[in-house]
Amino acid sequence: MPWFGMDIGGTLVKLVYFEPAIEDGPATTEALERIKHYLKKNAAYGQSGKRDVHLQMDGVEVGGIEGTLHFIRFPTSEMPRFLELAKAKGIASLASTVCATGGGAHKFENDFRTQVGLGLHKFDEMDSLIRGIHYMEAHNSRECYYYSSPMERCVKMPYDFSNPYPYLVVNIGSGVSMLAVRSPTEYHRVTGTSLGGGTFLGLCCLLTGCETFEEAIELAQKGDSTHVDKLVRDIYGGDYPKFDLRADTVASSFGNMNCKARRDAASREDLARATLVTITNNIGSIARMCAINEGISRVVFVGNFLRVNPISMRMLAYAMQFWSKGTLKALFLEHEGYFGAVGCLLELMKACS
């Protein structure tokens, strides 16, 4: 049978496919070979589906079986096309149930059943996330990293995450959830915010006319948010030393846009950058307060908002270090948004072992 774990989010579907090194049991069916061939021969599926080849993990063991993990993503808006493809490839002839997590596991359950003939075995989103993080860290020695001198040289450095507890995980997808993790089985959701990756993309589409996350990030990389935001220096003429507020600190996001001349001068790139800075600063501020309240010093940022988004990672790393005076550390993981799907796959393999 095909080994899949799916995380169906509000913006992206993340799919992890485990390919055993040696097929065990009866001869491989034609349908299974067809699926394997289709997944492995392509790095792109249609216009929007992608296999993240650089994240592929060879020679890993899942459920006592050695093989390769493949990581695939596509927009949730393309779910109808995915269901058509699943039906055409005959997945229902290989399995009666697919394991899934995320809100879409509930939203699309009836579509899977009526259109493809597949049931969805649903797993809790947060349980799957934590399970996936712990598995990936244990099987990839370079999974976890941090940034040294994040706003200067910004050097990416490996971090030993073998003894991580406690830590705060900040999962940035369409929205944001923050969980305090104190052991493999002891964790709880602290809080969250609706202002996440979906907000960034939605606002960028409205303000700049872009269509994709990649396009929005590309615009932001070329922009200057200080043309849009009101800074401390715009109010005080320089630093505000009493409260350690530097002149370039944002005092009011989009605060300069109440002036027509400033609006006319702001480019699409500036608006995209200001939107990214606004969302990132808000997430960083909430994460810092949660970590302090929970008595936690390590903050792990995950989620597809961080994909192809070095600006936000540097900002988060700097914010954790600067505003905490070095008591908090921002950590990042290579497989960013795939942990829920990995956790789901692990449950499937456990059930079948």
N, C-alpha and C positions, 0 to 999 in steps of 0.2 A: 504494500500500500504506500501511497505518497505521504511523506512526513512533513506536514505544514503547521505553522503557527501563525495566526493572523491577529493583528491589532488594527481594528477599524476605527480610526479617529474621525474627528469632525472635518478635517481638511485632507489628511493623508491616510492611505491604507498601507500598513507595513506588513510584509509577508516574509517569513523566514522558512526556507526549504532546506531540509536535511537530506543529503544524498549519501546513503551508506556506501562504504568502500567496497563491500561485498554484499550482494543481495542474498538474503537468507530465505530459506523456504522454497516454495514452488517457483517454477520458471517465471521470469519477469513477463508480465503481460504486454501485449502490443500497446495498449492504452498508456501504461506506465512509461514505456520507452518513449512514446510520443510526447508525453509531458516533460520527461527529463530532457529530451533533445531540444524541445522548444525553449525551455528555461535556460539551458546551458549554452546554447549556440548564440543567444542574443544578449546584448547588454542594454538594449532598449526595446520596448514593446509598444508599438504604435508611436504616437507623438509625445506621450506623457509618462509611460511606464518606464522605470529604470531599474537595472540591477547594479547595485553598488559593488563593482568587482573589487575595488580596493579594500573593501571590508571583509571579503571572503575569508573563511577560516578553514584550513585543511588539517586533516589528521586530528580532529577533536573527537571526544567520546561523549555521546548522548545516550542515556539509558543503557549503558553497557555496549553500545555499538559504535564502532569507529567510522568516521566519514567526514563530509565537508558541509559547512553551513554556507548557504547563499542568502543574500539580503536584497529584497526587491521592494520597491515602493511605487505607488501610483495615486493620483488624486482620488479622493472619495467620490467626487463628481463623476468619475469614470466607472463606478460600480456596475451600471447596466452593461457596459462593454465587457467587463471582467466576467460577469455572470454568463454572457453569451459565449465567451471563450471557454469557460469552465465546462459548459454544456457541450460545446463542440469537441473538446478534447476528451470527453467521456470520463470525467473525474468521478461521477456517481457510480460508475461500474467498478471502481476501485475501493471506494469507501462510502459508508452511509452517513458519516458525520465528519465535520471539520471543526477543529478547536479554534475558538476566536475569543477575543477580549475587546474592550473599548465600547463606547456607546453604540457604534454601528453594529455590534454583534446582536443588539436588541432591535435596532432600527431595520436591519436588512434580513432578519431571521426568516420572515415569511417569504421574501424574494428568493432566498437560497432554497427553501423547501419547494416552492411552487415552480420555479423556473429551472432549477438544476437537479432537484430531487435529493438535496443534501440537507441534513439537519445540522444545526450549529450547537456544539457543546460549549457553553459560555463559561468563562472564568472571570473572576473579579479583576478589574483593571489594575488596582494598586498591588494586589497580591502578585499578579503576573509581572509587574514592573520590578518589584523588589527581588523576586526570584530570578528574573533575567539579569539584573545588575550583578547579583552575587555569582551567578554561573559564569558570566562573561569575564568578570574580574579574575575568577579562579582559573580560567582557561586561556587567558591572554595577559601575559606579564606586562605588556605595555598599554593595557586598556585605559588606565587612569593617568592623567597628567595635569600639570598646572602651568601657569605662566610666570616666569621670573621677570621682574621689572616690566609689568604689563603695558605701561604707557611710554616706555623708552625703548630698550632693545627688544623687549617682548619675546623672550626665549622660551620655547616649549620644552618642558622638563618632565620626565617620568616621575610618577608618585607611587610609592608602595602602599597599596590599598588592602593589604592582606589582613590588617587588624584595624578595621575602619570605625568601629563603634565608639561613641554614637556619631551619627552624621545626619545632616538635613539634606534630603533630595528635593530638588526644585525641578519639576517636570513641566517644560515649556512646550506645549502644543498649541492648539487653537486657543485654549485658555491655559491657566497655570494652577497646578496643585503642589503643595509643599507638605512633605511627610518627615516626621522625626523617626529615625530608625535606630533602635538601641540593641537589636540582636537580629539574627535571621528570621525570628518569628515574632518579635516585639516591635511594632511600629504603628503609628497613627497619623492621620491627616491633621495637620496643624491649622492650615487655612489655604486659601487660594485667591485668585483674582481672575475676573473675566477679561482682563486686558492682557492678551498674550499674542501669539504668532498670528492668529486669525484677525485680531484687531490691527496689527501692523499691516498685513496684506490688504485687508479691507479698506483701511484709510489710504494706503498708497494707491490702490485702484481708483478711489474717488479723487484724490488730489493730483495724481500724476498721469492717470490713464494707462498705467501698466496693467499687465494681464496675469503675470506669474510671480511667484516668490523670488525666483532667480532674477527676474528683471527688476523687481523692487530693490533687492540687495545691490545689484549692479548700479542702479541709480544712486542709492545711498552712499556707496563707496566713492562716488565722484562729487558728492554734495558737501555743503558746509552748514551745519545746523545753527551756527551763531548768526547766520543771516535771518533766521526764523525765531529763535528763542531769545528771551530777554535774560541777560546774564547779570551776575552780581555787579560787575563793573558798569553796566548800563544804569544801575540804580545808585551805587555808591561812588562811582568813578574809579574804583580799584578794588583791592581786597577788603574783606570785612574781618579783620584779624581777631576780634573778640570771640567769634564763634568759629574760627578756623575756616572761614569761607573764602576761597580763592576768587580772584576776579573773574575767572573763566567758568565758575560754577553756574549751572542753570538755576535762575531764580524763578522763571515762569516759562514753562514749555509753550511754544508758539506765541509768546507774549509780545513779540514785535509785529505780529500780523494784524494788530488793530490799527496800524498805520498804513494808509493806502500806498504811500511811496515804498515802504518796506515790502508790502504784498507784491507790488508790481516788479520789484527787483529780485524777488525770490524765484529761483529756478525750480524745475521739477526735481532735480537732484538734491537741492537744498531741502525741499519739502520731504522727500523720502528719508534723507538723513535725520532730519528733525523728528520725524515719526519714529524712526528706529531708536533714536536716543531717548525719546519720551517713554516708549514702552520698556526699554531696557532699564532705564533709571528707576521706573516704578517697580519692576520685578526685583531689582537689586535692593531697593529700600525695604520692601516687604520681607525679602529673604533675610536680610541682616537683622531686622527686628525679631523675626521668628527664631533665628539662631541664638540671639542673645537671651530671649525669653525662655528658650528650652535648655540653655546652658550647653550649647553645642558649638564647636569651633570649626568643624569641617562642613562645607556647603558644596554639595555635588549638583551641578547643573546638567540636565539632560533634556532631550526632546529635539524635534526636527526644526524648531526655530533657530537652533544653533548651527544647522547644516549650511555650509558655504557662507557663514556669518561670523568672520573673525572680529568684526567691529564690536559686536555685542559681547563676545567672549572676553576681549581685552577690557571692555568697560566694566563688566561684572568682576573680573579679577582685580582691577584697580580699585573699584568701589569697596569690595570686601576688605581689601588690605588697608586702604586709606582711612575710611570712615570708622573702622574698628581699631585703628592704630596698631595694626599687625596681629590682632588676636584672632581674626577669622581668616580662613583660607578657602579660596574658590577652587574647586576641582572640576575637571571635565572628563568625559568618557568618549572613546573613539567611536563607538557604535550608536551614539547620540539617541536616536528615536526608535531603536529596534528592540529595546529591552522587554517591552510588553509582549511582543510577538515571540521572543525567545522564551520567556516564562511560560507562555501558552504551549509552545512546542514541548517543553520539559514535562508538563503535565500529561500531554498526549503520550510521550514516550514512557512515562512512568505507568500509565494505565495499561499500556500494551506489553510491558515487560513481564 
